[in-house]
Amino acid sequence: MYLLEVQERDVLIRSQVRTDRLHLLFRQSFFSVLGSVLAALMLSWLCWERVGHELVGCWLGLLSASTLLRVALLTLYFRSPVDTRTPQRWERSYWLTLVLSATIWGGGALALMRPGDLLTQALVLLFTVGMSVSAVSCYSAYRSMTIVSIALVLLPCSLWLLFQPGSTQIGMAAASLVFASFVISATRKLSDAMERAFRLTREMACAHSIAIHAAQTDELTGLKNRRAFFHQAGHTYERCKRERIPLCALMIDIDHFKHINDSYGHQAGDQVLRLIGGVIRHSIGEEDICGRLGGEEFALLLTDTTLDLARTTAERLRQAIAQLPCEHVEGITASLGVACMGAGDQDVHMLLNDADKALFRAKAQGRNRTAVA
């Protein structure tokens, strides 16, 4: 059972890490989209006197269309409900827009290359290298996206220069390819470091959640412990009183519990407590609160519940407890006290005290019954 819980937790953490990477990718994408457009405009301005204006216009038009598509994707993502921002839904769409944009950028840069125009070649190569550097920062959470972006933007121009007759062009191409190889190697370390950081953050959050749950839960029954019960019960009481919502309290005490421990041992007593804890958990609503106050005593707060309905719930609990099968123990029963919040109550302790008085009356009347305050 423990190994199964560990495996399930590991699967959950991996899923959360993947979602965290997606959130980071979309948050960084604004700078990627803006930088791509600004770089293209600046390169076009610098090369305006050296290349055909129709070519530049066509390139900028295609790039603008792909940019609008990426902006639309970002808008849809950030306007969608948080619980729908999953990798399964958004990664493929992002990949498509990224590949389209990077292909247009790399193809346009290659089209700007002019044989014999060393200045234009150097400018274009400089901008494609700059775009590669920006890809490392924008797509750092996804190594594959970084590599594909660099390949589509930088490689066309570098390979074109590599097959030019001039030694200067070949040197520029070789330098850009060496740079790309170093960048691709560095992306692995960066991606792994971010993966570890995301995982460590999620593991710490999971450990914190487990620690809080353990501190608030009665280990034997799975219900809230005394401290956690009164903490939440106090807030619930104040809310119900402020909003005039009916609130009822149930106190439950196992009949002759000391006799069970003395006659059958504490293991049998623990089994009885676990069984009753299970009955209580499955008998209340999501807004209700239940806890083990200590020993064989349990308490419940039923929100938006009238006194008659609370008594019906108490009777159903009493009957369910009386029908519990338990090895070595015959005839498990419990006594219950019910009380409803009234104008004279000042806090949740007074309400529970009223229910406790009703519980004592149920015991005095013969046990295995419900009494109403």
Secondary structure, 3 states (H helix, E strand, C coil): CHHHHHHHHHHHHHHHHHHHHHHHHHHHHHHHHHHHHHHHHHHHHHCCCCCCHHHHHHHHHHHHHHHHHHHHHHHHHHHCCHHHCCHHHHHHHHHHHHHHHHHHHHHHHHHHCCCCCHHHHHHHHHHHHHHHHHHHHHCCCCHHHHHHHHHHHHHHHHHHHHCCCCHHHHHHHHHHHHHHHHHHHHHHHHHHHHHHHHHHHHHHHHHHHHHHHHHHECCCCCCECHHHHHHHHHHHHHHHHHHCCCEEEEEEEECCHHHHHHHHCHHHHHHHHHHHHHHHHCCCCCCCEEEEEECCEEEEEEECCCHHHHHHHHHHHHHHHHCCCECCECCCCEEEEEEECCCCCCCHHHHHHHHHHHHHHHHHCCCCCEEEC
